[in-house]
Amino acid sequence: MKRILLALSLLSAMAIPGEAASLVRSYSYYNVRGTTIEDIEKQISMHGPAIDNSGERHPGATTMEFSTRVRYREYNDRCVVDGAQVTVRAKVVLPRWRDRRRATKGLQLIWDTLAADIKRHEESHLGIAKNYARKLEETLRALPRMRSCKDLSQRVEQETTRVLAQHDAEQDHFDEVESINFESRLERLLNYRMEQIEAGRLRY
């Protein structure tokens, strides 16, 4: 459920089409097998994505790269930011259960609830990243003009570092809150799904 952030700043005088923060995402999956909740937990701990050198594995993961392109313009012996575009490229890793047909209806319900929560969690990371991509664009476009484009590019790097540090802190805080509330959240989701099934609004 954690993510890796790689911030890459590309400073360019090229044209910047659209000039709007964008998110490019891709999905990959690892297999989970088993017909009991204990099997599934063991499989996730064995095959889930590893985030860092600790060796700890997670149910899901999102890796992100921020690419920033900035256009500069000189006039009246000053340099200004004439355009900025930030792109987030994200790779999301999620579990895929291979033994659904062999499992009980109850375990299928638990898996569907768990898998949906894992996906929601990872996509929430993407939402946070997209918001900060917009914030970074707005911050860079609002920078005051400076005597040289060299000085301005240094300011761009400073502001990029500052905004992405805020992004990292918010992502970490989100993980902490989600971890604390995991069990109670999953219980609520399971109860809700059961209510929907009993009311005939959901099948499994």
C-alpha positions as CSV (number, residue, x, y, z in Angstrom):
1,M,0.0,0.0,0.0
2,K,3.0,2.3,0.1
3,R,4.6,3.9,-2.8
4,I,8.0,5.0,-4.2
5,L,8.4,8.6,-5.4
6,L,11.0,9.6,-8.0
7,A,10.9,13.3,-8.8
8,L,12.5,14.2,-12.1
9,S,12.6,17.8,-13.2
10,L,13.1,18.4,-16.9
11,L,13.6,22.0,-17.7
12,S,13.0,22.8,-21.4
13,A,12.3,25.7,-23.7
14,M,10.2,23.5,-25.9
15,A,6.5,24.1,-26.6
16,I,4.3,22.7,-23.9
17,P,1.0,21.5,-25.4
18,G,-2.1,21.8,-23.2
19,E,-0.2,23.0,-20.2
20,A,-2.3,20.9,-17.7
21,A,-1.2,18.4,-15.1
22,S,-1.7,14.9,-16.4
23,L,-1.6,11.4,-14.9
24,V,-0.5,8.4,-16.9
25,R,-1.1,5.1,-15.1
26,S,-0.5,1.4,-15.8
27,Y,-1.5,-1.7,-13.8
28,S,0.3,-5.0,-13.2
29,Y,-0.8,-8.0,-11.0
30,Y,0.8,-10.7,-8.9
31,N,-1.0,-14.0,-8.3
32,V,-2.5,-15.1,-5.0
33,R,-3.6,-18.7,-4.5
34,G,-5.4,-20.5,-1.7
35,T,-8.9,-21.4,-0.4
36,T,-8.7,-20.0,3.1
37,I,-8.1,-16.6,4.5
38,E,-4.9,-17.9,6.0
39,D,-3.7,-19.1,2.6
40,I,-4.4,-15.6,1.1
41,E,-2.6,-13.8,3.9
42,K,0.4,-16.0,3.5
43,Q,0.4,-15.6,-0.3
44,I,0.3,-11.8,0.0
45,S,3.1,-11.8,2.5
46,M,5.2,-14.0,0.1
47,H,4.4,-12.4,-3.3
48,G,3.2,-8.9,-2.6
49,P,5.3,-6.0,-3.9
50,A,8.4,-5.1,-1.8
51,I,8.7,-1.4,-1.4
52,D,12.2,-0.9,0.0
53,N,15.2,-2.8,1.3
54,S,13.4,-3.9,4.4
55,G,12.0,-7.0,2.6
56,E,8.5,-6.2,3.9
57,R,5.8,-6.9,1.3
58,H,2.5,-5.1,0.9
59,P,-0.9,-6.0,-0.6
60,G,-0.5,-3.3,-3.2
61,A,2.0,-0.7,-4.3
62,T,2.2,2.4,-6.5
63,T,5.4,3.8,-7.9
64,M,5.4,7.4,-9.2
65,E,7.6,9.6,-11.3
66,F,7.0,13.4,-11.6
67,S,8.2,15.0,-14.8
68,T,8.3,18.7,-15.0
69,R,8.7,20.8,-18.1
70,V,9.1,24.5,-17.9
71,R,9.2,27.1,-20.6
72,Y,11.1,30.4,-20.0
73,R,10.8,33.7,-21.8
74,E,13.1,36.7,-21.7
75,Y,11.9,40.3,-22.2
76,N,13.0,43.7,-20.9
77,D,16.2,42.1,-19.5
78,R,14.1,39.8,-17.3
79,C,13.2,36.1,-17.4
80,V,9.8,34.7,-16.6
81,V,8.1,31.3,-16.5
82,D,6.0,31.3,-19.7
83,G,4.6,27.8,-19.1
84,A,4.8,24.7,-16.9
85,Q,3.5,21.2,-17.3
86,V,3.8,18.4,-14.7
87,T,3.2,14.8,-15.7
88,V,2.8,11.9,-13.1
89,R,3.7,8.5,-14.5
90,A,2.4,5.8,-12.1
91,K,2.7,2.0,-12.0
92,V,0.2,0.3,-9.8
93,V,0.7,-3.3,-8.6
94,L,-2.4,-5.2,-7.3
95,P,-3.2,-8.8,-6.3
96,R,-5.1,-11.3,-8.5
97,W,-6.8,-14.3,-6.8
98,R,-6.5,-17.5,-8.9
99,D,-8.5,-19.9,-6.8
100,R,-11.9,-18.2,-6.6
101,R,-13.9,-21.1,-8.1
102,R,-12.6,-23.5,-5.5
103,A,-13.4,-21.2,-2.5
104,T,-16.5,-20.8,-0.4
105,K,-18.9,-17.9,-1.1
106,G,-17.9,-16.4,2.2
107,L,-14.3,-16.3,1.3
108,Q,-15.2,-14.8,-2.1
109,L,-17.0,-12.0,-0.3
110,I,-14.0,-11.3,1.9
111,W,-11.7,-11.3,-1.1
112,D,-13.9,-8.9,-3.1
113,T,-14.1,-6.6,-0.2
114,L,-10.3,-6.7,0.5
115,A,-9.3,-6.4,-3.2
116,A,-11.6,-3.4,-3.7
117,D,-10.2,-1.7,-0.6
118,I,-6.6,-2.3,-1.8
119,K,-7.4,-0.8,-5.2
120,R,-9.2,2.2,-3.7
121,H,-6.1,2.8,-1.4
122,E,-3.7,2.8,-4.3
123,E,-5.9,5.0,-6.5
124,S,-6.1,7.4,-3.6
125,H,-2.3,7.8,-3.8
126,L,-2.8,8.7,-7.4
127,G,-5.4,11.3,-6.5
128,I,-3.0,12.9,-4.0
129,A,-0.2,12.9,-6.7
130,K,-2.5,14.5,-9.3
131,N,-3.4,17.3,-6.8
132,Y,0.2,18.1,-6.1
133,A,1.0,18.0,-9.8
134,R,-1.5,20.8,-10.3
135,K,-0.2,22.6,-7.2
136,L,3.4,22.5,-8.6
137,E,2.3,23.8,-12.0
138,E,0.4,26.7,-10.3
139,T,3.4,27.4,-8.1
140,L,5.9,27.5,-10.9
141,R,3.7,29.7,-13.1
142,A,3.3,32.2,-10.3
143,L,7.0,32.7,-9.8
144,P,8.1,36.4,-10.1
145,R,10.4,37.4,-13.0
146,M,14.1,37.4,-12.3
147,R,17.2,39.0,-13.8
148,S,18.3,35.8,-15.6
149,C,16.8,32.5,-16.6
150,K,19.6,30.7,-14.8
151,D,18.5,32.3,-11.5
152,L,14.9,31.5,-12.3
153,S,15.7,27.9,-13.1
154,Q,17.3,27.6,-9.7
155,R,14.2,29.0,-8.1
156,V,12.1,26.5,-10.1
157,E,14.2,23.6,-8.7
158,Q,13.8,24.9,-5.1
159,E,10.1,25.2,-5.4
160,T,9.8,21.8,-7.1
161,T,11.7,20.3,-4.2
162,R,9.5,22.1,-1.6
163,V,6.2,21.1,-3.2
164,L,7.2,17.4,-3.7
165,A,8.4,17.3,-0.1
166,Q,4.9,18.3,0.9
167,H,3.5,15.7,-1.4
168,D,5.6,13.0,0.2
169,A,4.5,14.0,3.7
170,E,0.8,13.9,2.7
171,Q,1.3,10.4,1.1
172,D,3.0,9.2,4.3
173,H,0.2,10.6,6.5
174,F,-2.4,8.9,4.3
175,D,-0.7,5.6,4.7
176,E,-0.5,6.0,8.5
177,V,-4.2,6.8,8.8
178,E,-5.3,4.0,6.5
179,S,-3.1,1.5,8.5
180,I,-4.7,2.5,11.8
181,N,-8.2,2.2,10.4
182,F,-7.7,-0.9,8.3
183,E,-9.6,-3.5,10.5
184,S,-12.6,-1.3,11.3
185,R,-12.8,-0.1,7.7
186,L,-12.8,-3.7,6.4
187,E,-15.4,-4.8,8.9
188,R,-17.7,-1.9,7.8
189,L,-17.2,-2.7,4.2
190,L,-18.0,-6.4,4.8
191,N,-21.2,-5.5,6.7
192,Y,-22.2,-3.1,3.9
193,R,-21.8,-5.8,1.2
194,M,-23.7,-8.3,3.3
195,E,-26.6,-5.8,3.7
196,Q,-26.5,-5.2,-0.1
197,I,-26.7,-8.9,-0.8
198,E,-29.5,-9.5,1.7
199,A,-31.4,-6.6,0.1
200,G,-30.9,-8.2,-3.4
201,R,-28.9,-5.2,-4.7
202,L,-25.6,-7.1,-4.9
203,R,-24.8,-10.7,-6.1
204,Y,-21.8,-12.8,-5.4
